[in-house]
Amino acid sequence: LIAIVSTIIIAFVFIRMAFSYTQKRAHQRYARNKLKAPSISSFRHLSKVLFVFSMLLTIISFWYPFPDYLVLHHSQVVQLTGALLVLLGYTGLGYAFNALDDNYSPLFDAYKPMNLVTTGLYATVRHPIYAFNLCVSFGLALASGLIPVWIAAIIGLVFVLRAVFIEEAYLNAEFKQYAAYCNSTWRFIPYIF
């Protein structure tokens, strides 16, 4: 039963995220009437490969016994916990995208936002889209228990952290109120980081 529930959750999130990101990024709509900002263009294709690789490998892991040297756990409780973390990440992404609205641009093709968003989720966390994407990535790693999916999540984390520091330096230079905003918010997780 847990394998079925986990598969449904991951497959649902996979399809919805793939469709949502395709829509958001279609024809670079996010770039209209905006100035180019520093970004990590090398992550453009790698992000898609990591996303599809992790999603598919996670679903396969629920039904196919991988060799023990690739597996960190066989716990169905951990599997379901990871799947629920993926669902939490996906749900949070919806709220974060709504709050950011037209200011969204992907980390591999960044553009200057029209204004600094400091309401909704952004009143507490500066980078909720990155945070919820990491929930999805590490939820997949937890759900699958597979070392390759953990490696993919860590690679994604490295790129996200790099993007955060580039983005914060840029926004600090572009918006005079950004330093005060940084002092009153957290990067990803309130009271932790």
ZADOLUM-127953 format. One record per residue (C-alpha): residue number from 1; chain; z, y, x. Coordinates in nm, 4 decimals. Layout:
BEGIN
- lumza lumpa c3 c2 c1
- NUM A Z Y X
...
//
This chain:
BEGIN
- lumza lumpa c3 c2 c1
- 1 A 0.0000 0.0000 0.0000
- 2 A 0.0861 0.2439 0.2818
- 3 A -0.2504 0.1778 0.4496
- 4 A -0.4283 0.2585 0.1219
- 5 A -0.2292 0.5786 0.0609
- 6 A -0.2726 0.6896 0.4224
- 7 A -0.6468 0.6183 0.4106
- 8 A -0.6863 0.8188 0.0902
- 9 A -0.4944 1.1147 0.2370
- 10 A -0.6848 1.1184 0.5664
- 11 A -1.0267 1.0636 0.4035
- 12 A -0.9568 1.3403 0.1502
- 13 A -0.8495 1.5857 0.4210
- 14 A -1.1429 1.4849 0.6441
- 15 A -1.3990 1.5540 0.3718
- 16 A -1.2331 1.8739 0.2501
- 17 A -1.1847 2.0197 0.5998
- 18 A -1.5390 1.9327 0.7060
- 19 A -1.6772 2.1017 0.3937
- 20 A -1.4438 2.4014 0.4180
- 21 A -1.5162 2.4738 0.7832
- 22 A -1.8897 2.4269 0.7290
- 23 A -1.8769 2.6836 0.4479
- 24 A -1.6663 2.9308 0.6459
- 25 A -1.8865 2.9069 0.9532
- 26 A -2.2273 2.8884 0.7789
- 27 A -2.4722 3.1405 0.9242
- 28 A -2.1836 3.3092 1.1097
- 29 A -2.0760 3.4939 0.7948
- 30 A -1.7442 3.5642 0.9648
- 31 A -1.9297 3.7848 1.2189
- 32 A -2.0872 4.0296 0.9745
- 33 A -2.0084 4.3923 1.0513
- 34 A -1.7620 4.2976 1.3268
- 35 A -1.7512 4.3484 1.7011
- 36 A -1.7502 4.0470 1.9329
- 37 A -1.4105 3.9520 2.0783
- 38 A -1.3216 3.7298 2.3730
- 39 A -1.3483 3.3617 2.2793
- 40 A -1.3707 3.0108 2.4221
- 41 A -1.7325 2.9144 2.3614
- 42 A -1.6918 2.5806 2.5430
- 43 A -1.4777 2.4582 2.2526
- 44 A -1.7615 2.4982 1.9972
- 45 A -1.8894 2.1409 2.0210
- 46 A -1.5792 1.9799 2.1659
- 47 A -1.3729 2.0821 1.8612
- 48 A -1.6130 1.9036 1.6270
- 49 A -1.6190 1.5897 1.8422
- 50 A -1.2381 1.5797 1.8621
- 51 A -1.2071 1.6376 1.4861
- 52 A -1.4498 1.3609 1.3825
- 53 A -1.3295 1.1222 1.6550
- 54 A -0.9635 1.1613 1.5553
- 55 A -1.0223 1.1390 1.1813
- 56 A -1.2416 0.8286 1.2006
- 57 A -1.0290 0.6504 1.4604
- 58 A -0.7181 0.7167 1.2522
- 59 A -0.8705 0.5670 0.9373
- 60 A -1.0000 0.2671 1.1337
- 61 A -0.6522 0.2178 1.2845
- 62 A -0.5095 0.1518 0.9374
- 63 A -0.7363 -0.1482 0.8908
- 64 A -0.8295 -0.2761 1.2368
- 65 A -0.5789 -0.4086 1.4926
- 66 A -0.6427 -0.2223 1.8181
- 67 A -0.5348 -0.3751 2.1512
- 68 A -0.1678 -0.3111 2.2306
- 69 A -0.2520 -0.1059 2.5406
- 70 A -0.4087 0.1590 2.3102
- 71 A -0.1262 0.1639 2.0534
- 72 A 0.2074 0.3460 2.0720
- 73 A 0.3508 0.2098 1.7460
- 74 A 0.2839 -0.0246 1.4546
- 75 A 0.5260 0.1420 1.2118
- 76 A 0.4005 0.2015 0.8593
- 77 A 0.6745 0.4598 0.8050
- 78 A 0.5489 0.6599 1.1058
- 79 A 0.1919 0.6080 0.9818
- 80 A 0.2748 0.7550 0.6401
- 81 A 0.4756 1.0383 0.7998
- 82 A 0.1721 1.1282 1.0108
- 83 A -0.0573 1.1168 0.7068
- 84 A 0.1798 1.3486 0.5186
- 85 A 0.1838 1.5847 0.8177
- 86 A -0.1978 1.5906 0.8004
- 87 A -0.1759 1.6774 0.4295
- 88 A 0.0803 1.9498 0.5024
- 89 A -0.1490 2.0929 0.7705
- 90 A -0.4475 2.0906 0.5379
- 91 A -0.2498 2.2573 0.2564
- 92 A -0.1109 2.5206 0.4925
- 93 A -0.4612 2.5947 0.6209
- 94 A -0.5653 2.6879 0.2678
- 95 A -0.2841 2.9437 0.2411
- 96 A -0.3517 3.0782 0.5909
- 97 A -0.7248 3.1205 0.5265
- 98 A -0.6525 3.2986 0.1983
- 99 A -0.4119 3.5384 0.3688
- 100 A -0.6544 3.6070 0.6567
- 101 A -0.9486 3.6449 0.4172
- 102 A -1.2487 3.8143 0.5859
- 103 A -1.0675 3.8486 0.9182
- 104 A -1.1270 3.4812 1.0068
- 105 A -1.3433 3.3826 1.3022
- 106 A -1.3239 3.0563 1.4990
- 107 A -1.1639 3.0520 1.8438
- 108 A -1.4952 2.9518 2.0016
- 109 A -1.6814 3.2498 1.8467
- 110 A -1.4218 3.5228 1.7908
- 111 A -1.4805 3.8632 1.6365
- 112 A -1.2529 4.1635 1.6012
- 113 A -1.0691 4.1538 1.2694
- 114 A -1.1189 4.4463 1.0356
- 115 A -0.7422 4.4996 1.0180
- 116 A -0.4207 4.3367 1.1313
- 117 A -0.2925 4.0932 0.8668
- 118 A 0.0884 4.0929 0.8557
- 119 A 0.1587 3.9622 0.5059
- 120 A 0.1968 3.6173 0.3531
- 121 A 0.2277 3.3483 0.6202
- 122 A 0.1372 3.6129 0.8785
- 123 A 0.4626 3.7981 0.8091
- 124 A 0.6474 3.5204 0.9961
- 125 A 0.3882 3.3415 1.2115
- 126 A 0.1071 3.5110 1.4073
- 127 A -0.1211 3.2079 1.4234
- 128 A -0.0738 2.9903 1.1140
- 129 A -0.4342 2.8618 1.1197
- 130 A -0.3838 2.7305 1.4716
- 131 A -0.0398 2.5945 1.3772
- 132 A -0.1689 2.4073 1.0734
- 133 A -0.4697 2.2745 1.2652
- 134 A -0.2215 2.1375 1.5181
- 135 A -0.0258 1.9789 1.2297
- 136 A -0.3454 1.7987 1.1337
- 137 A -0.4199 1.6933 1.4923
- 138 A -0.0724 1.5672 1.5730
- 139 A -0.0370 1.4171 1.2248
- 140 A -0.3478 1.2095 1.2994
- 141 A -0.2000 1.1064 1.6349
- 142 A 0.1256 1.0073 1.4674
- 143 A -0.0470 0.8258 1.1802
- 144 A -0.2800 0.6271 1.4037
- 145 A -0.0378 0.5620 1.6845
- 146 A -0.3409 0.5449 1.9127
- 147 A -0.3274 0.6865 2.2640
- 148 A -0.6883 0.8217 2.2430
- 149 A -0.5977 1.0232 1.9312
- 150 A -0.2876 1.1592 2.1074
- 151 A -0.5078 1.2617 2.4006
- 152 A -0.7491 1.4365 2.1618
- 153 A -0.4564 1.6244 2.0008
- 154 A -0.3273 1.7340 2.3415
- 155 A -0.6751 1.8548 2.4451
- 156 A -0.6900 2.0550 2.1208
- 157 A -0.3434 2.1979 2.1917
- 158 A -0.4513 2.3142 2.5381
- 159 A -0.7537 2.4963 2.3944
- 160 A -0.5471 2.6497 2.1136
- 161 A -0.2812 2.7766 2.3551
- 162 A -0.5507 2.9269 2.5764
- 163 A -0.7097 3.0922 2.2722
- 164 A -0.3745 3.2290 2.1551
- 165 A -0.3071 3.4054 2.4841
- 166 A -0.6623 3.5465 2.4979
- 167 A -0.6416 3.6574 2.1344
- 168 A -0.2987 3.8171 2.1698
- 169 A -0.4048 4.0168 2.4769
- 170 A -0.7171 4.1349 2.2933
- 171 A -0.5333 4.2244 1.9719
- 172 A -0.2634 4.4056 2.1679
- 173 A -0.5337 4.6232 2.3248
- 174 A -0.7137 4.6822 1.9933
- 175 A -0.4220 4.7422 1.7513
- 176 A -0.1411 4.9762 1.8583
- 177 A 0.1008 4.8110 1.6127
- 178 A 0.0371 4.4597 1.7528
- 179 A 0.3227 4.4679 2.0080
- 180 A 0.5751 4.5494 1.7340
- 181 A 0.4226 4.2775 1.5170
- 182 A 0.4648 4.0261 1.8026
- 183 A 0.8308 4.1249 1.8396
- 184 A 0.8993 4.0487 1.4727
- 185 A 0.7047 3.7190 1.4420
- 186 A 0.6660 3.3770 1.6041
- 187 A 0.3437 3.2277 1.7420
- 188 A 0.3475 2.8933 1.5575
- 189 A 0.6909 2.7773 1.4429
- 190 A 0.9622 3.0173 1.3224
- 191 A 1.2714 3.0284 1.5494
- 192 A 1.1114 2.7842 1.7972
- 193 A 0.7824 2.9218 1.9379
//
